[in-house]
Amino acid sequence: MTDATPELPARSAEVDGLDALLSRPLSEADLDRATAELAVPIDLREGSRLSVLAVRAGGELVAVPAAEACRVIAPTAVHRVPHRSNAVFLGIANHDGEILLCASIEAALGLAPRAADAPPGAFVVAEHGRERWAFGVDAVVGVVDVAESALRSPPLTVSAARSGCVRTLARIEGGEAIVLDVGALFALLRGATS
């Protein structure tokens, strides 16, 4: 038995040209330009994007940064907690053995309430740090990738009306979404449990 070494294909002129381009020395101007580009914070770089989970709740488009949107689940029964449940903190729910704290996003943000006999279309489970909350929404629009140029600061009236839980506004297909500051929202929800 002989060990035959396979022949390697001949290198093309394109590969040789690419090697030459990548191995060329960089000028001081090239290094300065690259350093300046990398020094810009990621969220301010041209072409930066924010991925959000967009939903409809209380007649508004609401978005949660996708990194903090844990999952979307089917509506489940919410059990009131004696002497703790209220308009914002609805109670707890069991989903696949996990106990979830449930809140009304409409009440927390001052949105139009859902009719008492209208069940939510889905529950969104959001996570910030090690804390998770679930809230019912009318419909899930989906995960949307938003260009930073499509984001704008909320007017003071919106921030105040939404209890300081609005991070930014995002233009997406179907309208302008309120992008939530999940940390601020969770602080508000924790306050509703006491």
N, C-alpha and C positions, 0 to 999 in steps of 0.2 A: 504494500500500500504506500502510495506517495502522497505527501501533503502538498497540495497545489495551493499556492498563494494566489488569491484572485487579483487580477489586474485592476488597478484604479483607472477610472476614466481620465482622459487628458484634460488638463485645466483649460478653460476657455479664456479668451482675451478679456471678457467681461469680468470674470473672477479676478484675474490679475490686475485689471484696472481698479476694481473695488478695493483690493488689498492695498494698492498704491495710495488710493485716496484716504483710506482709514489710517494708514501708517505715516502719513505726512506730518511734519511738525506743525504745531499750531502757533500762530503769531500772538503777540501780546494783545492785539486788538480782539482776536477771536476769544482768547481767554477772558478778557474783561467783559465782552458781550455775554458770554455764557455764564459768567459769575453773576452779572446783573440780572439775567433772566431767572436764575435759580434763587436769587435772594428775594424775589417777589413772593409774598405769601401765596400758597396754593390757591386759596379762595379768591385771590385777586388776579390771577393769571388769565390772560385772554384765552377764551375757549374753555374755561372751567365750567363744570356742570354740577348740578345738584340733583340727585335722584330722590324722588318723593313718592309716597303712596298717597294718591288722591282719592278722596271719598266725598260723598254728599251727606250732609247732616244739617238739620235745622234750616233747610233751604239755602245753604251755602256750600261752596267748594272748600273743603278743608284738606290740608296735606300734612303728613307726618314724614320727616326725613326717613328715607328707606332704611338707613342704618339703625334707626330706632323703632321701626315697624317690625315687630317680631313675627307676627303671622296674622292671617285673617281666618276666622273660624265661623262655623254656622251658629246662628243664635241659639242660646242655651238658657235654661231657667236660672233666674237670679233670685237668691234667697236673701231676704232682708236680715239685717243684724239688729237685734233689739237695742233700742236707745242710741243707735249710731246711724242707721240709714236715714237719708234725707234727700232733698232734690238733686244734689250733686253725687253723693256717695249712695249708690243704689243697694249695695250689698255684695255678696260673694257668689261665685258660680264655680261648678266643677266641670273641667274640660279634660277628659282623658286622665283623670286622677290628679290633675293640678288645680289647686284652689286659686281662683283669680279674683282680685278686687275689681269691682265693676262700678263705673261712673257714667253719669249722663254728660256727654260732651256738650250737648245743647245747653244744659243748666250751667255748666262750668264756664262756657264762653258767652253766655247771654244770648244764645241763638233762639229762634222760634222752637218751642217744644214740639216733640212728636205727639200725635194724638194718643191718648191713653190706651186705646184699643188697637193701635198700630204697632205690631212688633218690628224690631229692627230687621233690616235685610241681612246684616252680618255683624259680627263683633270684630273689632280691630284690637289686637293685643300689642301694646307698645311697651318698650323696655328702655329704661335709662339707668345706667349703672347696673345694680342688681335688683332693681325695683320694676315690677310689671303691673300694668293696669289694663283692663279691657273696657271698651266702650262701644255701644251700639251705634251703627250708622244706617242711613237709609239705603245707600248703594255704594259699591266700590267701583270707582272709575278705573283704577289700575295704577301700576308703577309708571311714572312719567320722568323722563330725563329732561331737566330744565336748564337752559343756558344761563349763566350768571347774568348776562345782559337782560334776561327776561325777569329778573328779580328786582324788586324795589322796596324801599323802606316803607313800612306802614305809616299812614298819617297818625298823628297823636290821637285823633278821635277813635281810630280803629284799635290802637293799642290799649287805650283806656277802657273801651267797651269790651274788650276781650280779656280783661283782667291781667294785662301784661304778658299774656301767653303767646302773642304773635311774634314770630321771629322775623318774617318778611312776607311779602306778597309775591306770588308767582303767576305770570301769564301762561296759562296752559290751554290746550284745546278745550273749549267749553266754557271759558271764562277766566276769572282771576281767583286763585286759591289763596286761602290764609294758610301760610306755612307755620306750624306750631313750634314753639320752643318747648320741647318735651320736659326739660328740667323744671321750667317755670310752671308748666301745667301740672306736673306731679306734685310740686310744692303746694299748689292750690288744692289738689285732690287730697293730699295728706291732711291739710287743714280742715277739710270737710268731714274727716272721720272722727274728729275730737268733739 
